[in-house]
């Protein structure tokens, strides 16, 4: 008969083996620099992409801070701004700020009403990444000042 110690050891060893069989979720860090109007996406500490964005214009500044996204919408339309399309939205503030796709020709300049705009293709790539890794494994960091 096995001792209690041997049973506990076998139990915890089997739990460790079971947990190791699941793929680990990656840490996704989305850094938005308002000074340069650029977004950098890092996965597990390695930079994967760097893209131009448009953050909030004067009077609509995108708030600085560190956020965990809490909602994602594949096909969203703004209820506040005339049903403006916001494809691949990743919401990161309770006030409605999101990262989303836009056909706006002004990427690289602060022209939005507070959201962070990306080209539609880049927004789709980012949405897919965050969806696969999970919003709880994603951090959005907004820093810098609009010029």
C-alpha positions as CSV (number, residue, x, y, z in Angstrom):
1,X,0.0,0.0,0.0
2,X,1.3,3.5,-0.9
3,X,2.0,6.0,1.8
4,X,0.1,9.3,2.0
5,X,3.3,11.1,0.9
6,X,3.6,8.9,-2.2
7,X,0.0,9.4,-3.1
8,X,0.3,13.2,-2.7
9,X,3.5,13.2,-4.8
10,X,1.9,11.2,-7.5
11,X,-1.2,13.4,-7.5
12,X,0.8,16.6,-7.8
13,X,3.1,15.2,-10.4
14,X,0.1,14.2,-12.6
15,X,-1.4,17.7,-12.2
16,X,1.9,19.2,-13.3
17,X,2.1,16.9,-16.3
18,X,-1.6,17.8,-17.2
19,X,-0.9,21.5,-16.9
20,X,2.2,21.3,-19.1
21,X,0.2,19.7,-21.8
22,X,-1.9,22.9,-22.3
23,X,-0.3,25.6,-24.4
24,X,0.7,28.6,-22.4
25,X,-1.0,31.8,-23.2
26,X,1.2,34.5,-24.5
27,X,1.5,37.9,-22.9
28,X,0.5,40.6,-25.5
29,X,1.5,44.2,-24.8
30,X,0.1,46.9,-27.1
31,X,2.0,50.1,-26.6
32,X,0.6,53.3,-28.2
33,X,2.9,56.3,-28.3
34,X,0.9,59.4,-29.0
35,X,4.0,61.5,-29.6
36,X,5.0,59.4,-32.6
37,X,1.4,58.1,-33.5
38,X,2.8,54.6,-33.5
39,X,1.7,51.3,-32.0
40,X,4.0,48.5,-31.1
41,X,2.8,45.0,-30.4
42,X,5.0,42.7,-28.4
43,X,4.3,39.0,-27.7
44,X,6.1,37.4,-24.8
45,X,8.5,40.4,-24.8
46,X,9.4,40.2,-28.5
47,X,8.3,43.0,-30.8
48,X,6.1,41.5,-33.5
49,X,4.6,44.6,-35.3
50,X,4.9,48.4,-35.4
51,X,2.2,50.3,-37.1
52,X,1.0,53.9,-37.6
53,X,-2.1,54.9,-35.7
54,X,-4.3,57.9,-35.2
55,X,-5.2,58.8,-31.6
56,X,-7.5,61.4,-30.2
57,X,-7.3,65.0,-31.5
58,X,-7.1,68.0,-29.1
59,X,-10.2,68.0,-27.0
60,X,-10.6,64.3,-27.5
61,X,-7.2,63.1,-26.3
62,X,-6.8,59.3,-25.8
63,X,-6.2,58.8,-22.1
64,X,-2.7,57.8,-21.0
65,X,-2.5,54.7,-18.7
66,X,-2.2,51.0,-18.6
67,X,-5.3,49.0,-19.3
68,X,-6.6,45.4,-19.7
69,X,-9.1,45.2,-22.5
70,X,-12.5,43.9,-21.5
71,X,-14.6,43.6,-24.6
72,X,-14.1,42.8,-28.3
73,X,-16.5,43.4,-31.2
74,X,-15.8,42.1,-34.7
75,X,-18.4,44.4,-36.4
76,X,-19.2,47.4,-34.3
77,X,-20.8,50.8,-35.1
78,X,-20.4,53.8,-32.9
79,X,-23.6,54.8,-31.1
80,X,-22.0,58.1,-30.2
81,X,-20.5,59.2,-33.6
82,X,-23.2,58.7,-36.3
83,X,-22.9,54.9,-36.5
84,X,-19.3,55.2,-37.7
85,X,-17.9,51.8,-38.5
86,X,-15.4,50.5,-35.9
87,X,-14.3,47.0,-37.3
88,X,-12.3,44.7,-35.1
89,X,-12.8,46.8,-32.0
90,X,-10.9,46.1,-28.8
91,X,-12.3,48.2,-26.0
92,X,-9.9,49.2,-23.2
93,X,-11.7,51.9,-21.2
94,X,-15.1,52.0,-19.6
95,X,-15.7,55.4,-21.3
96,X,-15.7,53.7,-24.7
97,X,-12.1,54.1,-26.0
98,X,-11.2,51.3,-28.4
99,X,-8.5,50.2,-30.8
100,X,-10.2,49.6,-34.2
101,X,-9.9,49.6,-37.9
102,X,-10.5,52.7,-40.0
103,X,-10.3,53.7,-43.7
104,X,-9.3,57.2,-42.5
105,X,-6.5,58.6,-44.7
106,X,-4.9,60.4,-41.7
107,X,-3.1,57.6,-39.9
108,X,-0.1,59.0,-38.2
109,X,-1.9,62.1,-37.0
110,X,-4.1,62.6,-33.9
111,X,-7.5,63.1,-35.5
112,X,-9.9,60.7,-33.8
113,X,-12.5,61.3,-31.1
114,X,-10.4,59.4,-28.6
115,X,-10.2,55.9,-30.1
116,X,-7.0,54.5,-31.6
117,X,-7.4,53.9,-35.3
118,X,-5.5,51.4,-37.4
119,X,-5.6,50.3,-41.0
120,X,-8.3,47.7,-41.5
121,X,-5.8,44.9,-42.2
122,X,-3.7,45.7,-39.1
123,X,-6.8,45.9,-37.0
124,X,-7.9,42.4,-38.2
125,X,-4.4,41.0,-37.4
126,X,-4.4,42.5,-33.9
127,X,-8.0,41.4,-33.2
128,X,-7.1,37.8,-34.2
129,X,-4.0,37.8,-32.0
130,X,-5.9,39.2,-28.9
131,X,-8.8,36.8,-29.5
132,X,-6.5,33.8,-29.7
133,X,-4.3,34.8,-26.7
134,X,-7.2,36.2,-24.6
135,X,-8.0,39.7,-23.4
136,X,-6.9,38.9,-19.9
137,X,-3.4,38.1,-21.3
138,X,-3.4,41.5,-23.1
139,X,-2.3,44.9,-21.8
140,X,-2.8,48.2,-23.6
141,X,-0.3,51.0,-22.6
142,X,-1.0,54.5,-23.8
143,X,1.8,57.1,-23.3
144,X,3.1,60.3,-24.7
145,X,1.5,63.6,-25.7
146,X,-0.1,64.8,-28.9
147,X,2.0,67.6,-30.5
